Each structure stands twice: as C-alpha cells, then as structure tokens.
Amino acid sequence: MNIHLHNADVVMIIALALLGALLLAVRFKPATWKGLVLEAIAANLAAITAVIAFEMLLA
C-alpha cells in the first residue's frame, strides 16, 4: 500500500486540523492547556486519517 501525499493533501490536512481544533474548542471549552493540546492532537489525527482514507478511495 503506497500512500503519496502531495502539496494539496498537506494543505488539506492543515485546514481540516485547524477547523477541527476550532470546532472542538468551541464545543468543549477546555479549561487547561493540557485539554487544548489533547484536542489539537485529536483534530490533527482526525484530519490525517480523513486525507489518507480519501487517498485510499481514489487509488
């Protein structure tokens, strides 16, 4: 299984991660920096997973 991420994919990962982090911050309103970091990591993982799944669908 070869996964090829191009510039557009990386931009999409960043955009989805930022949007996800913003939505999570609005939804859960973390009280500590640890909560904010955990939400950002979760959003990044979700964005990367979404791009990889989309890449696999097109392959």
CHARMM internal coordinates of N, CA and C (Angstrom, degrees):
IC EDIT
DIST 1 N 1 CA 1.4379
DIST 1 CA 1 C 1.5274
ANGL 1 N 1 CA 1 C 108.08
DIST 1 C 2 N 1.3197
ANGL 1 CA 1 C 2 N 116.27
DIHE 1 N 1 CA 1 C 2 N 110.67
DIST 2 N 2 CA 1.4582
ANGL 1 C 2 N 2 CA 121.07
DIHE 1 CA 1 C 2 N 2 CA 178.10
DIST 2 CA 2 C 1.5214
ANGL 2 N 2 CA 2 C 109.52
DIHE 1 C 2 N 2 CA 2 C -100.26
DIST 2 C 3 N 1.3130
ANGL 2 CA 2 C 3 N 115.93
DIHE 2 N 2 CA 2 C 3 N 128.49
DIST 3 N 3 CA 1.4590
ANGL 2 C 3 N 3 CA 121.23
DIHE 2 CA 2 C 3 N 3 CA 177.38
DIST 3 CA 3 C 1.5189
ANGL 3 N 3 CA 3 C 107.55
DIHE 2 C 3 N 3 CA 3 C -113.12
DIST 3 C 4 N 1.3162
ANGL 3 CA 3 C 4 N 116.48
DIHE 3 N 3 CA 3 C 4 N 120.94
DIST 4 N 4 CA 1.4508
ANGL 3 C 4 N 4 CA 122.15
DIHE 3 CA 3 C 4 N 4 CA -178.87
DIST 4 CA 4 C 1.5286
ANGL 4 N 4 CA 4 C 108.73
DIHE 3 C 4 N 4 CA 4 C -113.82
DIST 4 C 5 N 1.3117
ANGL 4 CA 4 C 5 N 116.48
DIHE 4 N 4 CA 4 C 5 N 108.66
DIST 5 N 5 CA 1.4570
ANGL 4 C 5 N 5 CA 120.72
DIHE 4 CA 4 C 5 N 5 CA 177.46
DIST 5 CA 5 C 1.5257
ANGL 5 N 5 CA 5 C 108.70
DIHE 4 C 5 N 5 CA 5 C -97.04
DIST 5 C 6 N 1.3058
ANGL 5 CA 5 C 6 N 116.10
DIHE 5 N 5 CA 5 C 6 N 125.01
DIST 6 N 6 CA 1.4537
ANGL 5 C 6 N 6 CA 121.83
DIHE 5 CA 5 C 6 N 6 CA 179.75
DIST 6 CA 6 C 1.5263
ANGL 6 N 6 CA 6 C 108.85
DIHE 5 C 6 N 6 CA 6 C -104.92
DIST 6 C 7 N 1.3218
ANGL 6 CA 6 C 7 N 116.68
DIHE 6 N 6 CA 6 C 7 N 179.76
DIST 7 N 7 CA 1.4669
ANGL 6 C 7 N 7 CA 121.06
DIHE 6 CA 6 C 7 N 7 CA -177.27
DIST 7 CA 7 C 1.5258
ANGL 7 N 7 CA 7 C 111.79
DIHE 6 C 7 N 7 CA 7 C -57.42
DIST 7 C 8 N 1.3226
ANGL 7 CA 7 C 8 N 116.92
DIHE 7 N 7 CA 7 C 8 N -42.14
DIST 8 N 8 CA 1.4664
ANGL 7 C 8 N 8 CA 120.08
DIHE 7 CA 7 C 8 N 8 CA -179.64
DIST 8 CA 8 C 1.5304
ANGL 8 N 8 CA 8 C 110.86
DIHE 7 C 8 N 8 CA 8 C -63.80
DIST 8 C 9 N 1.3197
ANGL 8 CA 8 C 9 N 116.63
DIHE 8 N 8 CA 8 C 9 N -35.55
DIST 9 N 9 CA 1.4634
ANGL 8 C 9 N 9 CA 119.98
DIHE 8 CA 8 C 9 N 9 CA 178.62
DIST 9 CA 9 C 1.5258
ANGL 9 N 9 CA 9 C 110.88
DIHE 8 C 9 N 9 CA 9 C -67.02
DIST 9 C 10 N 1.3215
ANGL 9 CA 9 C 10 N 116.49
DIHE 9 N 9 CA 9 C 10 N -41.34
DIST 10 N 10 CA 1.4598
ANGL 9 C 10 N 10 CA 120.24
DIHE 9 CA 9 C 10 N 10 CA 179.72
DIST 10 CA 10 C 1.5293
ANGL 10 N 10 CA 10 C 110.16
DIHE 9 C 10 N 10 CA 10 C -65.41
DIST 10 C 11 N 1.3206
ANGL 10 CA 10 C 11 N 116.80
DIHE 10 N 10 CA 10 C 11 N -41.37
DIST 11 N 11 CA 1.4614
ANGL 10 C 11 N 11 CA 120.44
DIHE 10 CA 10 C 11 N 11 CA 177.47
DIST 11 CA 11 C 1.5279
ANGL 11 N 11 CA 11 C 109.93
DIHE 10 C 11 N 11 CA 11 C -62.53
DIST 11 C 12 N 1.3205
ANGL 11 CA 11 C 12 N 116.93
DIHE 11 N 11 CA 11 C 12 N -40.61
DIST 12 N 12 CA 1.4621
ANGL 11 C 12 N 12 CA 120.66
DIHE 11 CA 11 C 12 N 12 CA 178.74
DIST 12 CA 12 C 1.5253
ANGL 12 N 12 CA 12 C 110.66
DIHE 11 C 12 N 12 CA 12 C -65.26
DIST 12 C 13 N 1.3284
ANGL 12 CA 12 C 13 N 117.87
DIHE 12 N 12 CA 12 C 13 N -39.78
DIST 13 N 13 CA 1.4614
ANGL 12 C 13 N 13 CA 120.87
DIHE 12 CA 12 C 13 N 13 CA 177.47
DIST 13 CA 13 C 1.5241
ANGL 13 N 13 CA 13 C 110.19
DIHE 12 C 13 N 13 CA 13 C -60.33
DIST 13 C 14 N 1.3162
ANGL 13 CA 13 C 14 N 116.28
DIHE 13 N 13 CA 13 C 14 N -46.19
DIST 14 N 14 CA 1.4647
ANGL 13 C 14 N 14 CA 120.24
DIHE 13 CA 13 C 14 N 14 CA -178.83
DIST 14 CA 14 C 1.5266
ANGL 14 N 14 CA 14 C 110.60
DIHE 13 C 14 N 14 CA 14 C -64.30
DIST 14 C 15 N 1.3346
ANGL 14 CA 14 C 15 N 116.78
DIHE 14 N 14 CA 14 C 15 N -44.19
DIST 15 N 15 CA 1.4639
ANGL 14 C 15 N 15 CA 120.28
DIHE 14 CA 14 C 15 N 15 CA -179.35
DIST 15 CA 15 C 1.5275
ANGL 15 N 15 CA 15 C 111.45
DIHE 14 C 15 N 15 CA 15 C -63.54
DIST 15 C 16 N 1.3140
ANGL 15 CA 15 C 16 N 117.15
DIHE 15 N 15 CA 15 C 16 N -44.68
DIST 16 N 16 CA 1.4604
ANGL 15 C 16 N 16 CA 120.36
DIHE 15 CA 15 C 16 N 16 CA 178.88
DIST 16 CA 16 C 1.5241
ANGL 16 N 16 CA 16 C 111.49
DIHE 15 C 16 N 16 CA 16 C -65.36
DIST 16 C 17 N 1.3229
ANGL 16 CA 16 C 17 N 116.69
DIHE 16 N 16 CA 16 C 17 N -38.61
DIST 17 N 17 CA 1.4632
ANGL 16 C 17 N 17 CA 119.86
DIHE 16 CA 16 C 17 N 17 CA 179.66
DIST 17 CA 17 C 1.5220
ANGL 17 N 17 CA 17 C 110.76
DIHE 16 C 17 N 17 CA 17 C -65.21
DIST 17 C 18 N 1.3295
ANGL 17 CA 17 C 18 N 116.83
DIHE 17 N 17 CA 17 C 18 N -43.13
DIST 18 N 18 CA 1.4623
ANGL 17 C 18 N 18 CA 119.40
DIHE 17 CA 17 C 18 N 18 CA 179.42
DIST 18 CA 18 C 1.5262
ANGL 18 N 18 CA 18 C 111.42
DIHE 17 C 18 N 18 CA 18 C -66.32
DIST 18 C 19 N 1.3187
ANGL 18 CA 18 C 19 N 116.47
DIHE 18 N 18 CA 18 C 19 N -41.74
DIST 19 N 19 CA 1.4620
ANGL 18 C 19 N 19 CA 119.88
DIHE 18 CA 18 C 19 N 19 CA 178.04
DIST 19 CA 19 C 1.5289
ANGL 19 N 19 CA 19 C 110.72
DIHE 18 C 19 N 19 CA 19 C -64.57
DIST 19 C 20 N 1.3145
ANGL 19 CA 19 C 20 N 116.56
DIHE 19 N 19 CA 19 C 20 N -43.93
DIST 20 N 20 CA 1.4637
ANGL 19 C 20 N 20 CA 120.31
DIHE 19 CA 19 C 20 N 20 CA 178.75
DIST 20 CA 20 C 1.5177
ANGL 20 N 20 CA 20 C 112.53
DIHE 19 C 20 N 20 CA 20 C -62.82
DIST 20 C 21 N 1.3298
ANGL 20 CA 20 C 21 N 116.78
DIHE 20 N 20 CA 20 C 21 N -42.04
DIST 21 N 21 CA 1.4638
ANGL 20 C 21 N 21 CA 120.05
DIHE 20 CA 20 C 21 N 21 CA 178.48
DIST 21 CA 21 C 1.5233
ANGL 21 N 21 CA 21 C 110.67
DIHE 20 C 21 N 21 CA 21 C -64.12
DIST 21 C 22 N 1.3342
ANGL 21 CA 21 C 22 N 116.14
DIHE 21 N 21 CA 21 C 22 N -40.13
DIST 22 N 22 CA 1.4618
ANGL 21 C 22 N 22 CA 119.38
DIHE 21 CA 21 C 22 N 22 CA 178.42
DIST 22 CA 22 C 1.5252
ANGL 22 N 22 CA 22 C 111.38
DIHE 21 C 22 N 22 CA 22 C -64.65
DIST 22 C 23 N 1.3174
ANGL 22 CA 22 C 23 N 117.07
DIHE 22 N 22 CA 22 C 23 N -44.82
DIST 23 N 23 CA 1.4645
ANGL 22 C 23 N 23 CA 120.54
DIHE 22 CA 22 C 23 N 23 CA 179.16
DIST 23 CA 23 C 1.5234
ANGL 23 N 23 CA 23 C 111.88
DIHE 22 C 23 N 23 CA 23 C -63.85
DIST 23 C 24 N 1.3289
ANGL 23 CA 23 C 24 N 116.72
DIHE 23 N 23 CA 23 C 24 N -41.00
DIST 24 N 24 CA 1.4584
ANGL 23 C 24 N 24 CA 119.71
DIHE 23 CA 23 C 24 N 24 CA 178.21
DIST 24 CA 24 C 1.5244
ANGL 24 N 24 CA 24 C 111.38
DIHE 23 C 24 N 24 CA 24 C -66.14
DIST 24 C 25 N 1.3286
ANGL 24 CA 24 C 25 N 116.71
DIHE 24 N 24 CA 24 C 25 N -39.62
DIST 25 N 25 CA 1.4626
ANGL 24 C 25 N 25 CA 119.73
DIHE 24 CA 24 C 25 N 25 CA 179.59
DIST 25 CA 25 C 1.5207
ANGL 25 N 25 CA 25 C 111.08
DIHE 24 C 25 N 25 CA 25 C -65.55
DIST 25 C 26 N 1.3298
ANGL 25 CA 25 C 26 N 116.78
DIHE 25 N 25 CA 25 C 26 N -38.37
DIST 26 N 26 CA 1.4656
ANGL 25 C 26 N 26 CA 119.98
DIHE 25 CA 25 C 26 N 26 CA 178.22
DIST 26 CA 26 C 1.5310
ANGL 26 N 26 CA 26 C 110.00
DIHE 25 C 26 N 26 CA 26 C -68.72
DIST 26 C 27 N 1.3194
ANGL 26 CA 26 C 27 N 116.57
DIHE 26 N 26 CA 26 C 27 N -39.47
DIST 27 N 27 CA 1.4655
ANGL 26 C 27 N 27 CA 120.94
DIHE 26 CA 26 C 27 N 27 CA -175.36
DIST 27 CA 27 C 1.5226
ANGL 27 N 27 CA 27 C 112.41
DIHE 26 C 27 N 27 CA 27 C -72.07
DIST 27 C 28 N 1.3332
ANGL 27 CA 27 C 28 N 117.38
DIHE 27 N 27 CA 27 C 28 N -48.35
DIST 28 N 28 CA 1.4570
ANGL 27 C 28 N 28 CA 120.28
DIHE 27 CA 27 C 28 N 28 CA -171.05
DIST 28 CA 28 C 1.5205
ANGL 28 N 28 CA 28 C 113.89
DIHE 27 C 28 N 28 CA 28 C -101.72
DIST 28 C 29 N 1.3201
ANGL 28 CA 28 C 29 N 119.19
DIHE 28 N 28 CA 28 C 29 N -17.35
DIST 29 N 29 CA 1.4719
ANGL 28 C 29 N 29 CA 123.83
DIHE 28 CA 28 C 29 N 29 CA 178.82
DIST 29 CA 29 C 1.5340
ANGL 29 N 29 CA 29 C 111.34
DIHE 28 C 29 N 29 CA 29 C 46.06
DIST 29 C 30 N 1.3315
ANGL 29 CA 29 C 30 N 117.12
DIHE 29 N 29 CA 29 C 30 N 71.69
DIST 30 N 30 CA 1.4718
ANGL 29 C 30 N 30 CA 119.41
DIHE 29 CA 29 C 30 N 30 CA -177.39
DIST 30 CA 30 C 1.5280
ANGL 30 N 30 CA 30 C 111.19
DIHE 29 C 30 N 30 CA 30 C -64.06
DIST 30 C 31 N 1.3198
ANGL 30 CA 30 C 31 N 115.08
DIHE 30 N 30 CA 30 C 31 N 143.21
DIST 31 N 31 CA 1.4610
ANGL 30 C 31 N 31 CA 120.89
DIHE 30 CA 30 C 31 N 31 CA -176.61
DIST 31 CA 31 C 1.5255
ANGL 31 N 31 CA 31 C 111.93
DIHE 30 C 31 N 31 CA 31 C -91.36
DIST 31 C 32 N 1.3223
ANGL 31 CA 31 C 32 N 117.81
DIHE 31 N 31 CA 31 C 32 N -20.97
DIST 32 N 32 CA 1.4607
ANGL 31 C 32 N 32 CA 120.68
DIHE 31 CA 31 C 32 N 32 CA -176.20
DIST 32 CA 32 C 1.5197
ANGL 32 N 32 CA 32 C 110.00
DIHE 31 C 32 N 32 CA 32 C -123.67
DIST 32 C 33 N 1.3256
ANGL 32 CA 32 C 33 N 114.90
DIHE 32 N 32 CA 32 C 33 N 165.23
DIST 33 N 33 CA 1.4644
ANGL 32 C 33 N 33 CA 120.03
DIHE 32 CA 32 C 33 N 33 CA 176.43
DIST 33 CA 33 C 1.5197
ANGL 33 N 33 CA 33 C 110.89
DIHE 32 C 33 N 33 CA 33 C -67.02
DIST 33 C 34 N 1.3336
ANGL 33 CA 33 C 34 N 117.74
DIHE 33 N 33 CA 33 C 34 N -31.92
DIST 34 N 34 CA 1.4589
ANGL 33 C 34 N 34 CA 120.62
DIHE 33 CA 33 C 34 N 34 CA 178.84
DIST 34 CA 34 C 1.5268
ANGL 34 N 34 CA 34 C 110.48
DIHE 33 C 34 N 34 CA 34 C -62.71
DIST 34 C 35 N 1.3135
ANGL 34 CA 34 C 35 N 116.54
DIHE 34 N 34 CA 34 C 35 N -41.59
DIST 35 N 35 CA 1.4607
ANGL 34 C 35 N 35 CA 120.19
DIHE 34 CA 34 C 35 N 35 CA 177.69
DIST 35 CA 35 C 1.5114
ANGL 35 N 35 CA 35 C 111.79
DIHE 34 C 35 N 35 CA 35 C -64.22
DIST 35 C 36 N 1.3191
ANGL 35 CA 35 C 36 N 116.27
DIHE 35 N 35 CA 35 C 36 N -39.51
DIST 36 N 36 CA 1.4582
ANGL 35 C 36 N 36 CA 120.77
DIHE 35 CA 35 C 36 N 36 CA 178.25
DIST 36 CA 36 C 1.5218
ANGL 36 N 36 CA 36 C 111.29
DIHE 35 C 36 N 36 CA 36 C -65.19
DIST 36 C 37 N 1.3238
ANGL 36 CA 36 C 37 N 116.99
DIHE 36 N 36 CA 36 C 37 N -41.70
DIST 37 N 37 CA 1.4686
ANGL 36 C 37 N 37 CA 121.21
DIHE 36 CA 36 C 37 N 37 CA 178.59
DIST 37 CA 37 C 1.5261
ANGL 37 N 37 CA 37 C 110.45
DIHE 36 C 37 N 37 CA 37 C -65.10
DIST 37 C 38 N 1.3265
ANGL 37 CA 37 C 38 N 117.25
DIHE 37 N 37 CA 37 C 38 N -42.07
DIST 38 N 38 CA 1.4657
ANGL 37 C 38 N 38 CA 120.12
DIHE 37 CA 37 C 38 N 38 CA 179.06
DIST 38 CA 38 C 1.5313
ANGL 38 N 38 CA 38 C 111.21
DIHE 37 C 38 N 38 CA 38 C -63.59
DIST 38 C 39 N 1.3260
ANGL 38 CA 38 C 39 N 116.85
DIHE 38 N 38 CA 38 C 39 N -39.22
DIST 39 N 39 CA 1.4604
ANGL 38 C 39 N 39 CA 119.99
DIHE 38 CA 38 C 39 N 39 CA 177.23
DIST 39 CA 39 C 1.5174
ANGL 39 N 39 CA 39 C 111.31
DIHE 38 C 39 N 39 CA 39 C -65.79
DIST 39 C 40 N 1.3185
ANGL 39 CA 39 C 40 N 117.90
DIHE 39 N 39 CA 39 C 40 N -40.29
DIST 40 N 40 CA 1.4585
ANGL 39 C 40 N 40 CA 121.35
DIHE 39 CA 39 C 40 N 40 CA 178.82
DIST 40 CA 40 C 1.5265
ANGL 40 N 40 CA 40 C 110.94
DIHE 39 C 40 N 40 CA 40 C -64.71
DIST 40 C 41 N 1.3246
ANGL 40 CA 40 C 41 N 116.79
DIHE 40 N 40 CA 40 C 41 N -41.46
DIST 41 N 41 CA 1.4664
ANGL 40 C 41 N 41 CA 120.34
DIHE 40 CA 40 C 41 N 41 CA 178.11
DIST 41 CA 41 C 1.5278
ANGL 41 N 41 CA 41 C 110.25
DIHE 40 C 41 N 41 CA 41 C -64.74
DIST 41 C 42 N 1.3205
ANGL 41 CA 41 C 42 N 116.91
DIHE 41 N 41 CA 41 C 42 N -43.02
DIST 42 N 42 CA 1.4700
ANGL 41 C 42 N 42 CA 120.35
DIHE 41 CA 41 C 42 N 42 CA 178.46
DIST 42 CA 42 C 1.5223
ANGL 42 N 42 CA 42 C 110.94
DIHE 41 C 42 N 42 CA 42 C -62.34
DIST 42 C 43 N 1.3140
ANGL 42 CA 42 C 43 N 117.14
DIHE 42 N 42 CA 42 C 43 N -40.88
DIST 43 N 43 CA 1.4629
ANGL 42 C 43 N 43 CA 120.24
DIHE 42 CA 42 C 43 N 43 CA 179.02
DIST 43 CA 43 C 1.5221
ANGL 43 N 43 CA 43 C 111.00
DIHE 42 C 43 N 43 CA 43 C -66.01
DIST 43 C 44 N 1.3238
ANGL 43 CA 43 C 44 N 117.64
DIHE 43 N 43 CA 43 C 44 N -40.21
DIST 44 N 44 CA 1.4598
ANGL 43 C 44 N 44 CA 120.76
DIHE 43 CA 43 C 44 N 44 CA 177.83
DIST 44 CA 44 C 1.5190
ANGL 44 N 44 CA 44 C 111.36
DIHE 43 C 44 N 44 CA 44 C -63.82
DIST 44 C 45 N 1.3169
ANGL 44 CA 44 C 45 N 117.14
DIHE 44 N 44 CA 44 C 45 N -43.90
DIST 45 N 45 CA 1.4662
ANGL 44 C 45 N 45 CA 120.03
DIHE 44 CA 44 C 45 N 45 CA 178.95
DIST 45 CA 45 C 1.5288
ANGL 45 N 45 CA 45 C 111.40
DIHE 44 C 45 N 45 CA 45 C -63.81
DIST 45 C 46 N 1.3222
ANGL 45 CA 45 C 46 N 116.64
DIHE 45 N 45 CA 45 C 46 N -39.45
DIST 46 N 46 CA 1.4581
ANGL 45 C 46 N 46 CA 119.95
DIHE 45 CA 45 C 46 N 46 CA 178.31
DIST 46 CA 46 C 1.5290
ANGL 46 N 46 CA 46 C 111.18
DIHE 45 C 46 N 46 CA 46 C -65.73
DIST 46 C 47 N 1.3206
ANGL 46 CA 46 C 47 N 116.89
DIHE 46 N 46 CA 46 C 47 N -39.66
DIST 47 N 47 CA 1.4669
ANGL 46 C 47 N 47 CA 119.94
DIHE 46 CA 46 C 47 N 47 CA 179.42
DIST 47 CA 47 C 1.5177
ANGL 47 N 47 CA 47 C 111.17
DIHE 46 C 47 N 47 CA 47 C -67.17
DIST 47 C 48 N 1.3163
ANGL 47 CA 47 C 48 N 117.63
DIHE 47 N 47 CA 47 C 48 N -42.86
DIST 48 N 48 CA 1.4645
ANGL 47 C 48 N 48 CA 120.94
DIHE 47 CA 47 C 48 N 48 CA 178.79
DIST 48 CA 48 C 1.5190
ANGL 48 N 48 CA 48 C 110.23
DIHE 47 C 48 N 48 CA 48 C -63.87
DIST 48 C 49 N 1.3210
ANGL 48 CA 48 C 49 N 117.22
DIHE 48 N 48 CA 48 C 49 N -42.35
DIST 49 N 49 CA 1.4629
ANGL 48 C 49 N 49 CA 121.30
DIHE 48 CA 48 C 49 N 49 CA 178.63
DIST 49 CA 49 C 1.5254
ANGL 49 N 49 CA 49 C 110.92
DIHE 48 C 49 N 49 CA 49 C -62.70
DIST 49 C 50 N 1.3183
ANGL 49 CA 49 C 50 N 117.27
DIHE 49 N 49 CA 49 C 50 N -40.38
DIST 50 N 50 CA 1.4616
ANGL 49 C 50 N 50 CA 120.86
DIHE 49 CA 49 C 50 N 50 CA 179.73
DIST 50 CA 50 C 1.5272
ANGL 50 N 50 CA 50 C 111.34
DIHE 49 C 50 N 50 CA 50 C -64.31
DIST 50 C 51 N 1.3128
ANGL 50 CA 50 C 51 N 117.10
DIHE 50 N 50 CA 50 C 51 N -43.24
DIST 51 N 51 CA 1.4644
ANGL 50 C 51 N 51 CA 120.00
DIHE 50 CA 50 C 51 N 51 CA -179.82
DIST 51 CA 51 C 1.5255
ANGL 51 N 51 CA 51 C 110.85
DIHE 50 C 51 N 51 CA 51 C -67.61
DIST 51 C 52 N 1.3189
ANGL 51 CA 51 C 52 N 117.99
DIHE 51 N 51 CA 51 C 52 N -41.18
DIST 52 N 52 CA 1.4739
ANGL 51 C 52 N 52 CA 120.84
DIHE 51 CA 51 C 52 N 52 CA 178.85
DIST 52 CA 52 C 1.5220
ANGL 52 N 52 CA 52 C 110.53
DIHE 51 C 52 N 52 CA 52 C -65.44
DIST 52 C 53 N 1.3222
ANGL 52 CA 52 C 53 N 117.93
DIHE 52 N 52 CA 52 C 53 N -41.19
DIST 53 N 53 CA 1.4596
ANGL 52 C 53 N 53 CA 120.82
DIHE 52 CA 52 C 53 N 53 CA 178.16
DIST 53 CA 53 C 1.5326
ANGL 53 N 53 CA 53 C 110.33
DIHE 52 C 53 N 53 CA 53 C -63.29
DIST 53 C 54 N 1.3119
ANGL 53 CA 53 C 54 N 116.67
DIHE 53 N 53 CA 53 C 54 N -41.18
DIST 54 N 54 CA 1.4732
ANGL 53 C 54 N 54 CA 120.61
DIHE 53 CA 53 C 54 N 54 CA 178.58
DIST 54 CA 54 C 1.5248
ANGL 54 N 54 CA 54 C 110.45
DIHE 53 C 54 N 54 CA 54 C -64.92
DIST 54 C 55 N 1.3313
ANGL 54 CA 54 C 55 N 116.03
DIHE 54 N 54 CA 54 C 55 N -40.92
DIST 55 N 55 CA 1.4616
ANGL 54 C 55 N 55 CA 121.30
DIHE 54 CA 54 C 55 N 55 CA 177.75
DIST 55 CA 55 C 1.5326
ANGL 55 N 55 CA 55 C 111.04
DIHE 54 C 55 N 55 CA 55 C -62.01
DIST 55 C 56 N 1.3374
ANGL 55 CA 55 C 56 N 116.35
DIHE 55 N 55 CA 55 C 56 N -39.63
DIST 56 N 56 CA 1.4598
ANGL 55 C 56 N 56 CA 120.03
DIHE 55 CA 55 C 56 N 56 CA 179.84
DIST 56 CA 56 C 1.5313
ANGL 56 N 56 CA 56 C 111.05
DIHE 55 C 56 N 56 CA 56 C -69.38
DIST 56 C 57 N 1.3229
ANGL 56 CA 56 C 57 N 117.61
DIHE 56 N 56 CA 56 C 57 N -33.88
DIST 57 N 57 CA 1.4708
ANGL 56 C 57 N 57 CA 120.62
DIHE 56 CA 56 C 57 N 57 CA 177.76
DIST 57 CA 57 C 1.5282
ANGL 57 N 57 CA 57 C 111.50
DIHE 56 C 57 N 57 CA 57 C -66.07
DIST 57 C 58 N 1.3221
ANGL 57 CA 57 C 58 N 116.47
DIHE 57 N 57 CA 57 C 58 N -35.10
DIST 58 N 58 CA 1.4644
ANGL 57 C 58 N 58 CA 120.04
DIHE 57 CA 57 C 58 N 58 CA -178.20
DIST 58 CA 58 C 1.5228
ANGL 58 N 58 CA 58 C 112.10
DIHE 57 C 58 N 58 CA 58 C -81.85
DIST 58 C 59 N 1.3159
ANGL 58 CA 58 C 59 N 117.80
DIHE 58 N 58 CA 58 C 59 N -20.09
DIST 59 N 59 CA 1.4716
ANGL 58 C 59 N 59 CA 120.43
DIHE 58 CA 58 C 59 N 59 CA -176.88
DIST 59 CA 59 C 1.5061
ANGL 59 N 59 CA 59 C 112.48
DIHE 58 C 59 N 59 CA 59 C -77.73
END
COOR INIT
IC SEED 1 N 1 CA 1 C
IC BUILD
